[in-house]
Amino acid sequence: MTDLGTWRNHLKQHLTDFAPLAGQDRSIDLIYGLTAAAVLWEVRDAPNNAAQLEALKTACGDEKHLDTLRRALGGWDVITRLDAARSLSSRQHENADLREALSAVMGYFLTDLFAEKMIQPSITVAGDVSGANVLIGSQQVIVGDLVIQYFQPKAERCCPKPLPLPDKFGGREERLKEIMAEIKAGTDTAITAVHGIGGIGKTTLARVLAHRLHTDKTFRAVLWADVTRSPNVSGILSGWVVANADSAFNMSSYPTIEQAAYAAKQRLDGVIDEKCETCEPPRVLVVLDDVWDNGLEAARTLRLACPEHTTVLITTRSENVAVNLNAKAKSLAYMTPDEAVEMLALHLAEAATGTLRRLGFALGGHALAMELAARRIRKEKRPGETDEQKLERCVREYETGIPAGSPFDGLKLEQGDKKEDNLTRSLAYSYDSLSEDDQKRFRALGILAHDVPFDAALLAALWELPLDAVYDQADHLRLLSLLETDENYYRQHPLLRAYARALLETTGESGEVFNRYADHIIYVTRQFRQLPVDQWHTLTPQLPHIHLVGDVLAQRCLIPATLDDTLMARVGEFSWNTMRYLNRRPEALFVEVGSQREPQRINWFEMGLKVWRGANNPEREAATLNNIGGAWDALGEKRQALAFYEQALPLSQAVGDRSGEATTLNNIGMAWSGLGEQRQALDFYEQALPLRRAVGDRSGEATTLNNIGIAWSALGEQRQALAFFEQALPLRREVGDRSGEATTLNNI
């Protein structure tokens, strides 16, 4: 291709090919219509052809536009013309550079396209074709800044029908039947709004619902409108009327949009009465798909054009839309494990049910995420890898990557530029609609532990807001489906948390946000030192947050560059507050590492030990060594425990901490007893006993007396053992240690 004339001749065929594509979709948004897609389709045939690119550069006007169009062509060599048009449609909505580039290249061709009658305005337009009716081949279209609508010839008046069924639909049957039953039972003016986060399957559900309700004659006609984040009421009204009732309908003939809506209603009523099969009552379904908060006025205007006996179904991400339109709100929840298996089985028919259940659980029952994961699994193949091995590998990647907050591109949940193929893009639509402050608050949620509840007090610390202000801000995110409530707590879907975490890392805020998180959780851990053990159940919802903060602090202690005074202060207080917790709940020491459970949280003690040694605090150093020994003792590693007890003993002795010394001596005795060395144990118990008595530690004295009795019993000296158990018993009762009392009675 060396000149415009040659290119223009090529385009004629492509324009003819492209025109019917709009009829399949009813709405393809493109600057200057399908002509732009045809131009770029011609270019994609040889994207590296120097002469062709040079001609395109001339048309674009500058290198920036050319680079933008090159990116738009990415991947067009493996997709159909319809998919190419849809791709261009989606991207130009969100990309100002692409809109400019398309305007430039179409402006270059405009005069010649008119001269060749490849496009033909129905009215005279000076330098602009916005709003004009245009003929491409034998098809009549209307061209706007961002919209192209396919019109049937006027002679082909037809009944408005629902969109075709989606290729695959599963996992939503019960919810679908529930909403269908309510819509069937509703009045003519009923409005139902199905709301939920992006990609959860609202549009798919609405398409199936409309199709079934039309097939079973609940509705005689169905009108569908893609309202989207950029509502175009004129384009939708024109599309409804010209595609079904009157190809000569011209929005510009009416002074106001309301008058145009009433005129549209008259034409739609006429064609429905003439062309649609009757049903009793003669109801019409209007679906307003993907309505955003900024589309409320658009929805109200479109309702003016609704034919007689209309029921309106709205899909939206925002519960605010349902409230403001006085609609009956129906939340579309994430799929249950059984529903997820049913949906995934449509895509991965050979996979075992258990594996599909794991995949659905890892992806939180999110429809788009599961579909993208299934596509990835079908496409991927590594040398020597069986299908079963491939599926297991991918499932494990999701099981580990999502809790870690891995970006979706790394998890291969981004397979295109459209929101229907790209989880980041789908969720970004909701995120981009937030104010700057709300975006910051949403990002901060990415620091939290994976898929666990959190309370308003934590949000107040995280967001640096008074507690009273938290509820309104959290409710705003909830209404936009970005947050959920769970009785007295809030929750966030795992995919939203992973998305927020990726944003937090991108903006470089994770450090400061974690510090606020840690400071609040450290304050919570003080209760381990203040509350009796039998009241620790009140802290159960906080445990995942405590575990995460402790693990991250321990990791940071391994990085010398991070060891400043502020970090060491946090580490010291956290370690000191949680020693009693780990001592009483040794199961909390364990962390899942691969397929193994390892006592990794002993490093909580060890990071505290680093602090106390650096601060020259031998009392806390000795107490920490004792607790490390106690942890190893609880794990059955008696000699490992002895090594730490023996480090603690001289520290307590050096500072005159007789209580700490007694505790350590008693612990050493218990370790020797566990190793079967009862006389060694007795030696240490007998050193500990007078110290317990000297400091007035009646509970500790009872413990040591009981331990001495156990040692004598193990040596076969039962009368000796009884003498010590009988000394321990009244002390247990005196201090109110009912558990210890029961133990001693049992020993007796």
Legacy VTK file of the C-alpha trace (Angstrom):
# vtk DataFile Version 3.0
C-alpha trace
ASCII
DATASET POLYDATA
POINTS 748 float
0.000 0.000 0.000
1.707 3.149 -1.187
-0.984 5.810 -1.508
-4.341 6.897 -0.189
-6.206 5.837 -3.328
-5.012 2.248 -3.029
-5.834 2.226 0.641
-9.297 3.653 -0.029
-10.065 0.883 -2.514
-9.023 -1.702 0.036
-11.258 -0.076 2.613
-14.397 -0.399 0.509
-14.429 -4.150 0.991
-13.646 -3.862 4.689
-16.457 -1.361 5.226
-18.896 -3.782 3.638
-17.546 -6.572 5.857
-17.755 -4.515 9.014
-21.220 -3.013 8.629
-23.254 -6.133 9.570
-21.155 -6.662 12.688
-22.952 -3.846 14.465
-26.222 -5.648 13.934
-24.992 -8.585 15.999
-24.144 -6.395 18.970
-26.624 -3.571 18.560
-24.133 -1.275 20.281
-20.457 -0.945 19.376
-18.884 2.282 20.599
-16.350 3.700 18.130
-15.261 7.182 17.157
-16.651 7.862 13.663
-18.329 4.483 13.669
-17.183 1.231 12.183
-15.104 3.086 9.622
-12.332 3.433 12.229
-12.314 -0.306 12.867
-12.179 -0.956 9.131
-9.194 1.400 8.718
-7.252 -0.346 11.461
-8.281 -3.787 10.246
-6.650 -2.940 6.927
-3.493 -1.883 8.786
-3.343 -5.040 10.872
-3.016 -7.198 7.730
0.612 -6.103 7.557
1.440 -4.166 10.750
5.172 -4.184 10.015
4.867 -3.000 6.410
6.946 0.171 6.216
4.932 1.848 3.462
1.652 1.142 5.182
2.890 2.464 8.498
4.282 5.547 6.786
0.860 6.192 5.244
-0.720 5.726 8.648
1.797 8.132 10.167
0.750 10.742 7.619
-2.878 10.155 8.520
-2.168 10.321 12.258
-0.251 13.540 12.137
2.381 12.681 14.752
4.385 9.800 16.200
2.395 9.748 19.459
-0.836 8.919 17.616
0.945 6.260 15.592
2.304 4.592 18.744
-1.166 4.644 20.269
-2.692 2.926 17.221
0.128 0.374 17.126
-0.802 -0.603 20.689
-4.461 -0.784 19.704
-3.521 -3.334 17.039
-1.786 -5.597 19.536
-3.205 -9.103 19.269
-5.460 -8.382 16.273
-3.694 -11.051 14.258
-5.429 -13.776 16.286
-8.937 -12.368 16.740
-12.001 -11.959 14.535
-13.178 -8.691 13.021
-16.045 -8.517 15.498
-13.718 -9.018 18.448
-11.377 -6.384 17.000
-14.224 -3.880 16.805
-15.287 -4.694 20.360
-11.711 -4.341 21.597
-11.354 -0.949 19.960
-14.767 0.016 21.313
-13.826 -0.780 24.907
-10.377 0.779 24.859
-11.315 4.085 23.267
-13.818 4.664 26.089
-11.032 4.620 28.660
-8.098 5.979 26.689
-8.086 9.650 25.696
-4.938 9.149 23.606
-6.704 6.491 21.536
-9.709 8.741 20.994
-7.407 11.520 19.769
-5.546 9.152 17.463
-8.753 7.769 15.961
-10.109 11.275 15.459
-6.902 12.273 13.688
-6.788 9.320 11.315
-10.509 9.519 10.491
-10.254 13.257 9.979
-7.542 12.574 7.391
-9.857 10.235 5.457
-13.135 12.056 6.002
-13.245 14.118 2.799
-12.287 11.197 0.574
-14.713 8.854 2.331
-17.549 11.282 1.651
-16.348 11.835 -1.933
-16.423 8.092 -2.611
-19.850 7.873 -0.916
-18.385 5.322 1.461
-20.115 7.360 4.143
-23.067 9.560 3.418
-24.640 12.042 5.870
-28.391 12.388 5.733
-28.027 16.056 6.667
-25.414 18.625 5.773
-22.704 18.750 8.411
-19.806 21.163 8.261
-16.607 19.428 9.307
-18.349 16.988 11.634
-20.493 13.899 11.266
-21.672 13.740 14.884
-25.338 12.733 14.998
-25.600 12.129 11.230
-27.212 9.124 9.603
-24.634 7.355 7.449
-24.837 4.657 4.798
-22.091 2.034 4.716
-22.751 -0.346 1.874
-26.464 -1.126 2.130
-26.567 -0.615 5.899
-27.731 2.581 7.546
-25.925 3.698 10.712
-25.841 6.747 12.921
-22.447 8.213 13.731
-21.672 10.005 17.011
-18.592 11.003 18.940
-18.546 7.695 20.770
-21.398 5.576 19.442
-22.385 3.618 16.348
-25.785 1.971 16.172
-26.901 -0.456 13.504
-30.341 0.297 12.086
-32.651 -2.088 10.293
-34.236 -0.573 7.150
-37.550 1.092 7.923
-39.504 -1.587 6.092
-38.185 -4.205 8.549
-40.114 -3.132 11.632
-39.661 -5.863 14.194
-40.495 -6.916 17.742
-37.698 -6.047 20.237
-36.107 -9.352 21.235
-33.662 -10.262 24.011
-29.947 -10.606 23.353
-28.685 -14.087 22.452
-27.990 -16.450 25.326
-24.382 -16.428 26.623
-22.210 -19.332 25.509
-22.055 -20.861 28.995
-24.208 -20.336 32.054
-23.973 -22.306 35.255
-23.903 -22.066 39.011
-26.656 -19.443 39.256
-29.815 -21.478 38.670
-31.290 -21.034 42.142
-30.616 -17.304 42.237
-31.932 -16.960 38.681
-35.169 -18.758 39.531
-35.618 -16.625 42.633
-35.282 -13.327 40.732
-37.411 -14.618 37.821
-40.203 -15.544 40.230
-40.167 -12.083 41.791
-40.191 -10.346 38.408
-43.048 -12.550 37.204
-45.055 -11.655 40.280
-44.256 -7.935 40.019
-46.479 -5.201 38.677
-46.028 -3.414 35.373
-44.085 -0.615 37.034
-41.878 -2.845 39.170
-38.174 -2.065 39.176
-35.652 -4.613 40.371
-31.964 -3.770 40.678
-29.414 -6.584 40.763
-26.203 -5.238 42.295
-22.735 -6.622 43.030
-19.040 -6.152 42.314
-17.723 -6.144 38.757
-17.283 -9.520 37.080
-19.632 -11.354 39.408
-22.020 -12.221 36.561
-24.817 -9.621 36.701
-24.989 -9.073 32.936
-24.861 -12.788 32.155
-27.647 -13.472 34.635
-29.748 -10.651 33.150
-29.291 -11.993 29.605
-30.406 -15.487 30.608
-33.292 -14.106 32.647
-34.540 -11.907 29.789
-34.274 -14.764 27.311
-36.196 -17.226 29.477
-38.913 -14.767 30.443
-39.402 -13.872 26.792
-39.468 -17.526 25.719
-42.072 -18.475 28.336
-44.263 -15.512 27.241
-43.997 -13.612 30.526
-42.886 -10.673 28.368
-43.870 -10.066 24.776
-40.853 -7.794 24.082
-37.437 -7.069 25.586
-35.437 -3.852 25.214
-31.799 -3.851 26.314
-29.575 -0.831 27.009
-25.867 -0.810 27.885
-25.846 2.299 30.063
-22.177 1.957 31.213
-19.966 4.498 32.962
-20.451 6.908 30.036
-24.237 7.008 29.553
-25.405 8.045 26.082
-29.159 8.449 26.331
-29.506 9.778 22.795
-27.650 6.804 21.346
-29.712 4.304 23.352
-33.042 5.900 22.422
-32.022 6.092 18.771
-30.905 2.495 18.858
-34.170 1.271 20.343
-36.376 3.138 17.871
-34.387 2.900 14.649
-33.487 -0.781 15.092
-37.098 -1.789 15.706
-39.627 0.872 14.733
-38.528 3.823 12.591
-35.199 4.051 10.756
-35.818 7.748 10.046
-36.104 8.644 13.731
-33.877 11.671 14.373
-33.090 12.806 17.923
-32.145 16.280 16.714
-35.776 16.899 15.713
-36.759 17.289 19.387
-35.841 20.321 21.510
-35.343 18.314 24.717
-34.246 14.808 25.540
-37.494 14.259 27.464
-39.560 15.041 24.371
-37.429 12.664 22.353
-38.018 9.986 25.010
-41.802 10.398 24.797
-41.612 10.248 20.985
-39.542 7.058 21.266
-42.161 5.572 23.583
-44.931 6.211 21.048
-42.996 4.479 18.265
-42.036 1.531 20.471
-45.632 1.069 21.657
-46.746 1.019 18.027
-44.260 -1.565 16.798
-44.801 -3.811 19.844
-48.570 -3.808 19.301
-48.043 -4.521 15.610
-45.192 -7.036 15.612
-44.978 -8.782 19.000
-46.881 -11.894 19.999
-49.425 -11.128 22.650
-49.253 -12.390 26.223
-51.459 -11.868 29.269
-50.905 -9.396 30.706
-49.115 -7.735 27.746
-45.870 -6.979 29.583
-42.546 -5.608 28.300
-39.142 -6.062 29.957
-36.583 -3.263 29.794
-33.050 -4.110 30.949
-30.774 -1.212 31.868
-27.411 -2.912 32.143
-24.380 -1.579 34.040
-25.873 1.577 35.563
-23.445 3.647 37.650
-24.120 6.431 40.120
-23.526 8.961 37.341
-26.145 7.188 35.230
-29.128 7.871 37.507
-30.501 10.669 35.334
-29.916 8.572 32.232
-31.935 5.726 33.788
-34.755 8.100 34.738
-34.871 9.493 31.195
-34.852 6.031 29.634
-37.791 5.066 31.833
-39.787 7.844 30.129
-39.331 5.974 26.849
-40.395 2.607 28.253
-43.446 1.133 26.492
-46.729 0.475 28.270
-46.760 -2.313 30.877
-42.993 -2.231 31.339
-41.038 -3.919 34.110
-37.517 -2.571 34.497
-34.507 -4.683 35.472
-31.326 -2.799 36.356
-27.847 -4.233 36.850
-25.388 -2.112 38.781
-22.362 -2.235 41.041
-23.886 0.284 43.412
-26.707 -0.301 45.855
-27.062 3.505 45.800
-28.555 3.166 42.316
-31.261 0.843 43.612
-32.038 3.181 46.522
-32.167 6.332 44.371
-34.354 4.722 41.704
-36.695 3.279 44.331
-35.908 -0.189 43.029
-36.081 -3.477 44.854
-32.423 -4.273 45.533
-31.208 -7.820 44.911
-27.613 -8.506 45.840
-25.811 -11.020 43.633
-23.491 -12.809 46.018
-20.341 -14.740 45.220
-20.913 -18.352 44.243
-21.037 -21.020 46.914
-18.558 -23.918 46.604
-21.220 -26.121 44.961
-22.219 -23.354 42.532
-18.556 -22.729 41.701
-18.054 -26.425 40.883
-21.098 -26.364 38.596
-19.838 -23.274 36.771
-16.227 -24.473 36.454
-17.330 -27.888 35.182
-18.701 -26.146 32.076
-15.146 -25.054 31.247
-13.069 -27.916 32.712
-15.291 -30.921 32.149
-12.577 -33.528 32.807
-11.406 -32.090 36.132
-12.183 -33.811 39.429
-14.901 -32.230 41.566
-12.545 -31.848 44.533
-10.020 -29.904 42.477
-12.719 -27.652 41.024
-13.958 -26.993 44.556
-10.455 -25.931 45.614
-10.172 -23.640 42.584
-13.556 -22.055 43.259
-12.684 -21.553 46.921
-9.300 -19.994 46.096
-11.021 -17.504 43.771
-13.769 -16.751 46.263
-16.591 -17.853 43.963
-16.016 -14.826 41.707
-17.476 -15.643 38.276
-15.089 -13.683 36.048
-12.022 -14.819 37.987
-13.095 -18.452 37.656
-13.784 -18.108 33.935
-10.396 -16.471 33.326
-8.655 -19.126 35.417
-10.408 -21.870 33.448
-9.366 -20.262 30.149
-5.780 -20.094 31.339
-5.816 -23.737 32.433
-7.206 -24.853 29.074
-4.569 -22.934 27.132
-1.438 -23.667 29.180
0.729 -26.706 28.599
4.296 -27.380 29.716
6.495 -30.101 28.221
5.946 -33.436 29.923
3.068 -32.104 32.029
-0.212 -34.018 32.161
-3.556 -32.215 32.287
-3.952 -33.295 35.890
-0.517 -31.926 36.828
-1.238 -28.658 35.006
-4.523 -28.212 36.857
-2.895 -28.925 40.221
-0.090 -26.450 39.512
-2.481 -23.671 38.543
-4.796 -24.295 41.491
-1.881 -24.126 43.940
-0.730 -20.862 42.369
-4.142 -19.335 43.082
-4.252 -20.838 46.585
-0.950 -19.216 47.508
-0.886 -16.128 45.277
-4.228 -14.583 46.209
-3.665 -14.680 50.006
-0.249 -13.123 49.354
-1.863 -10.257 47.404
-0.146 -11.147 44.119
-1.055 -8.846 41.182
-3.569 -10.411 38.816
-1.218 -10.213 35.838
1.133 -12.594 37.643
-1.781 -14.938 38.291
-2.792 -14.714 34.606
-6.214 -13.287 35.366
-5.644 -10.603 32.741
-6.226 -11.938 29.212
-7.175 -8.830 27.288
-7.972 -5.135 27.532
-11.724 -5.430 27.958
-13.184 -5.646 31.444
-14.769 -8.964 30.426
-11.281 -10.429 29.917
-9.289 -8.621 32.567
-9.932 -8.862 36.299
-7.823 -5.797 37.090
-9.716 -3.745 34.516
-13.083 -4.971 35.781
-12.315 -4.064 39.406
-10.587 -0.843 38.352
-13.895 0.510 37.043
-15.232 0.490 40.611
-11.990 1.823 42.066
-11.746 4.645 39.516
-15.248 5.806 40.428
-14.142 6.539 44.009
-12.988 9.898 45.294
-9.262 10.259 46.007
-9.850 9.844 49.755
-12.015 6.757 49.226
-9.364 5.278 46.926
-6.785 5.760 49.660
-9.047 4.078 52.200
-9.737 1.182 49.809
-6.006 0.688 49.193
-5.324 0.608 52.938
-7.539 -2.487 53.268
-4.940 -4.385 51.251
-2.643 -4.540 54.293
-5.077 -6.678 56.291
-4.927 -10.410 56.884
-6.436 -12.527 54.119
-10.195 -13.220 54.158
-10.861 -12.527 57.855
-13.227 -10.097 59.618
-12.144 -6.758 61.079
-13.898 -4.264 63.297
-14.568 -0.539 63.137
-11.827 0.204 65.668
-9.225 -1.298 63.345
-10.590 0.747 60.417
-10.400 3.897 62.538
-6.699 3.249 63.132
-6.042 2.252 59.543
-7.879 5.234 58.043
-6.843 7.724 60.763
-10.467 8.667 61.428
-12.568 9.078 64.575
-14.612 5.965 65.257
-17.916 7.763 64.570
-16.718 8.746 61.080
-15.690 5.197 60.166
-19.221 3.858 59.849
-20.252 6.320 57.120
-17.051 5.776 55.126
-17.303 1.996 55.410
-20.966 2.116 54.409
-20.043 4.064 51.293
-17.659 1.289 50.208
-20.281 -1.318 51.120
-22.918 0.318 48.917
-20.438 0.101 46.027
-19.915 -3.641 46.704
-16.299 -3.039 47.772
-16.879 -4.090 51.378
-19.224 -6.469 53.173
-20.726 -6.565 56.654
-20.600 -9.710 58.760
-22.642 -9.338 61.968
-20.478 -7.111 64.186
-17.576 -7.068 61.752
-16.611 -6.059 58.239
-15.157 -8.374 55.585
-13.615 -7.922 52.160
-13.617 -10.467 49.359
-10.192 -12.116 48.883
-9.883 -10.829 45.294
-10.680 -7.270 46.364
-8.125 -7.563 49.143
-5.509 -8.831 46.658
-6.352 -5.982 44.273
-6.116 -3.415 47.091
-2.781 -4.909 48.169
-1.360 -4.608 44.644
-2.485 -0.958 44.486
-0.945 -0.311 47.896
2.400 -1.688 46.760
2.232 0.328 43.525
1.655 3.596 45.389
4.438 2.872 47.882
2.131 3.287 50.887
2.397 -0.212 52.351
5.054 0.737 54.913
3.151 3.569 56.572
-0.176 1.722 56.398
1.359 -1.381 57.994
2.732 0.732 60.829
-0.772 2.005 61.654
-2.074 -1.553 61.429
0.700 -2.853 63.671
0.273 -0.128 66.284
-3.422 -0.925 66.642
-2.844 -4.683 66.843
-0.032 -4.215 69.391
-2.498 -2.261 71.515
-4.923 -5.201 71.234
-2.225 -7.693 72.340
-1.930 -5.925 75.707
-5.076 -7.803 76.662
-3.105 -11.068 76.798
-1.345 -9.599 79.821
-4.446 -7.985 81.313
-7.230 -10.548 80.844
-7.566 -13.913 82.605
-6.947 -16.798 80.230
-10.607 -17.848 80.380
-11.551 -14.496 78.782
-9.149 -14.733 75.847
-11.983 -16.006 73.638
-12.982 -12.352 73.175
-9.756 -11.923 71.181
-10.464 -14.793 68.752
-11.503 -12.513 65.799
-8.252 -10.593 66.263
-5.946 -13.635 66.129
-5.390 -13.684 62.313
-4.406 -9.995 62.484
-2.116 -10.651 65.469
-0.480 -13.555 63.637
0.060 -11.511 60.455
1.507 -8.487 62.273
3.828 -10.693 64.324
5.043 -12.586 61.261
5.721 -9.373 59.317
7.570 -7.801 62.267
9.727 -10.926 62.543
10.543 -10.708 58.818
11.485 -7.045 59.134
13.842 -7.875 61.994
15.857 -9.964 59.539
16.573 -6.884 57.377
19.333 -4.780 58.991
18.330 -1.643 57.071
14.910 -1.608 58.759
16.138 -1.936 62.351
15.510 1.603 63.576
14.385 2.592 67.073
10.718 2.794 66.068
10.679 -0.746 64.696
12.543 -2.091 67.715
10.017 -0.450 70.045
7.126 -2.079 68.146
8.897 -5.444 68.115
9.694 -5.295 71.820
6.160 -4.463 72.919
4.582 -7.012 70.578
6.910 -9.795 71.716
6.431 -8.976 75.404
2.638 -8.823 75.078
2.326 -12.136 73.231
4.729 -14.280 75.300
1.943 -15.372 77.634
-0.314 -16.161 74.651
2.249 -18.437 72.960
3.103 -20.001 76.311
-0.541 -20.941 76.950
-1.446 -21.650 73.306
1.553 -23.544 71.874
-0.495 -24.555 68.801
-0.197 -20.904 67.704
3.548 -21.427 67.259
2.938 -23.377 64.074
2.815 -21.930 60.554
2.005 -23.823 57.345
5.138 -23.908 55.183
4.295 -25.767 51.986
2.819 -29.058 53.136
4.589 -28.932 56.521
3.717 -27.332 59.860
6.708 -25.632 61.413
7.030 -23.862 64.816
7.997 -20.676 63.025
6.509 -18.262 65.573
9.247 -19.034 68.058
10.853 -16.166 66.125
8.397 -13.835 67.930
10.362 -14.609 71.093
13.675 -14.372 69.273
12.932 -10.913 67.856
12.078 -9.775 71.390
15.342 -11.273 72.632
17.198 -9.125 70.105
15.472 -6.030 71.490
16.176 -6.750 75.159
19.811 -7.591 74.515
20.233 -4.400 72.518
18.553 -2.392 75.281
20.613 -4.129 78.009
17.500 -5.304 79.841
18.564 -8.576 81.527
15.220 -9.081 83.356
13.250 -9.187 80.091
16.055 -11.052 78.347
15.861 -13.788 80.981
12.061 -13.916 80.819
12.216 -14.222 77.029
14.835 -16.986 77.178
12.580 -18.802 79.635
9.657 -18.522 77.235
11.711 -19.726 74.277
12.698 -22.707 76.384
9.054 -23.223 77.320
8.059 -23.227 73.655
10.634 -25.901 72.794
9.571 -27.829 75.907
5.930 -27.780 74.752
7.079 -29.090 71.367
8.819 -32.018 73.059
12.344 -30.714 72.369
13.593 -31.021 75.973
17.323 -30.596 75.334
16.646 -27.584 73.118
14.572 -26.177 75.973
17.371 -26.806 78.503
19.803 -24.799 76.389
17.610 -21.684 76.721
16.752 -22.216 80.408
20.449 -22.475 81.192
21.073 -19.133 79.436
18.281 -17.518 81.438
19.400 -18.743 84.902
22.616 -16.688 85.365
20.839 -13.529 84.093
18.137 -13.824 86.770
20.767 -14.561 89.412
22.956 -11.625 88.333
20.168 -9.058 88.753
18.777 -10.618 91.918
15.481 -11.605 90.324
14.645 -14.381 92.786
11.199 -14.978 91.304
12.639 -15.338 87.800
15.410 -17.558 89.131
12.857 -19.823 90.840
10.807 -20.082 87.637
13.889 -21.018 85.608
15.051 -23.620 88.150
11.587 -25.164 88.123
11.607 -25.204 84.294
15.024 -26.882 84.197
13.701 -29.518 86.591
10.692 -30.142 84.332
12.943 -30.540 81.285
15.116 -33.108 83.095
11.990 -34.900 84.269
10.780 -35.043 80.663
14.092 -36.637 79.716
13.575 -39.307 82.396
16.259 -37.920 84.695
14.135 -37.653 87.857
16.961 -37.173 90.381
18.415 -34.395 88.228
14.941 -32.883 88.192
14.609 -33.150 92.003
17.881 -31.285 92.447
16.511 -28.264 90.556
13.037 -28.423 92.124
14.633 -28.393 95.577
16.614 -25.281 94.633
13.475 -23.606 93.325
11.218 -24.365 96.337
12.848 -22.101 98.964
13.023 -19.249 96.442
9.291 -19.608 95.726
8.618 -19.418 99.454
10.998 -16.496 99.978
9.215 -14.302 97.418
5.748 -15.379 98.604
4.814 -17.044 95.318
2.173 -19.409 96.729
0.998 -20.531 93.270
4.575 -21.216 92.144
5.295 -23.009 95.422
2.299 -25.307 94.816
3.523 -26.025 91.275
6.997 -26.960 92.460
5.649 -29.133 95.296
3.449 -30.931 92.779
6.437 -31.409 90.437
8.529 -32.866 93.270
5.705 -35.300 93.995
5.617 -36.329 90.321
9.383 -36.978 90.353
9.188 -39.138 93.511
6.237 -41.027 92.040
8.251 -41.725 88.869
11.043 -43.062 91.083
8.571 -45.451 92.744
8.525 -43.593 96.068
4.763 -43.191 96.337
4.661 -42.212 100.062
7.261 -39.515 99.391
5.164 -38.365 96.451
1.985 -38.238 98.597
3.686 -36.040 101.158
4.428 -33.389 98.527
1.050 -33.652 96.795
-0.626 -33.136 100.197
1.459 -29.986 100.761
0.550 -28.670 97.321
-3.213 -29.243 97.647
-4.104 -26.561 100.246
-1.945 -24.028 98.379
-3.826 -24.730 95.144
-7.090 -24.130 97.011
-5.752 -21.019 98.727
-4.885 -19.290 95.438
-8.098 -20.453 93.727
-6.292 -22.564 91.134
-9.129 -25.028 90.493
-7.399 -26.598 87.486
-4.220 -27.127 89.532
-6.295 -28.421 92.430
-7.869 -31.026 90.153
-4.440 -32.059 88.855
-3.057 -32.511 92.361
-6.126 -34.458 93.526
-5.715 -36.727 90.524
-2.001 -37.197 91.358
-2.881 -38.080 94.943
LINES 1 749
748 0 1 2 3 4 5 6 7 8 9 10 11 12 13 14 15 16 17 18 19 20 21 22 23 24 25 26 27 28 29 30 31 32 33 34 35 36 37 38 39 40 41 42 43 44 45 46 47 48 49 50 51 52 53 54 55 56 57 58 59 60 61 62 63 64 65 66 67 68 69 70 71 72 73 74 75 76 77 78 79 80 81 82 83 84 85 86 87 88 89 90 91 92 93 94 95 96 97 98 99 100 101 102 103 104 105 106 107 108 109 110 111 112 113 114 115 116 117 118 119 120 121 122 123 124 125 126 127 128 129 130 131 132 133 134 135 136 137 138 139 140 141 142 143 144 145 146 147 148 149 150 151 152 153 154 155 156 157 158 159 160 161 162 163 164 165 166 167 168 169 170 171 172 173 174 175 176 177 178 179 180 181 182 183 184 185 186 187 188 189 190 191 192 193 194 195 196 197 198 199 200 201 202 203 204 205 206 207 208 209 210 211 212 213 214 215 216 217 218 219 220 221 222 223 224 225 226 227 228 229 230 231 232 233 234 235 236 237 238 239 240 241 242 243 244 245 246 247 248 249 250 251 252 253 254 255 256 257 258 259 260 261 262 263 264 265 266 267 268 269 270 271 272 273 274 275 276 277 278 279 280 281 282 283 284 285 286 287 288 289 290 291 292 293 294 295 296 297 298 299 300 301 302 303 304 305 306 307 308 309 310 311 312 313 314 315 316 317 318 319 320 321 322 323 324 325 326 327 328 329 330 331 332 333 334 335 336 337 338 339 340 341 342 343 344 345 346 347 348 349 350 351 352 353 354 355 356 357 358 359 360 361 362 363 364 365 366 367 368 369 370 371 372 373 374 375 376 377 378 379 380 381 382 383 384 385 386 387 388 389 390 391 392 393 394 395 396 397 398 399 400 401 402 403 404 405 406 407 408 409 410 411 412 413 414 415 416 417 418 419 420 421 422 423 424 425 426 427 428 429 430 431 432 433 434 435 436 437 438 439 440 441 442 443 444 445 446 447 448 449 450 451 452 453 454 455 456 457 458 459 460 461 462 463 464 465 466 467 468 469 470 471 472 473 474 475 476 477 478 479 480 481 482 483 484 485 486 487 488 489 490 491 492 493 494 495 496 497 498 499 500 501 502 503 504 505 506 507 508 509 510 511 512 513 514 515 516 517 518 519 520 521 522 523 524 525 526 527 528 529 530 531 532 533 534 535 536 537 538 539 540 541 542 543 544 545 546 547 548 549 550 551 552 553 554 555 556 557 558 559 560 561 562 563 564 565 566 567 568 569 570 571 572 573 574 575 576 577 578 579 580 581 582 583 584 585 586 587 588 589 590 591 592 593 594 595 596 597 598 599 600 601 602 603 604 605 606 607 608 609 610 611 612 613 614 615 616 617 618 619 620 621 622 623 624 625 626 627 628 629 630 631 632 633 634 635 636 637 638 639 640 641 642 643 644 645 646 647 648 649 650 651 652 653 654 655 656 657 658 659 660 661 662 663 664 665 666 667 668 669 670 671 672 673 674 675 676 677 678 679 680 681 682 683 684 685 686 687 688 689 690 691 692 693 694 695 696 697 698 699 700 701 702 703 704 705 706 707 708 709 710 711 712 713 714 715 716 717 718 719 720 721 722 723 724 725 726 727 728 729 730 731 732 733 734 735 736 737 738 739 740 741 742 743 744 745 746 747
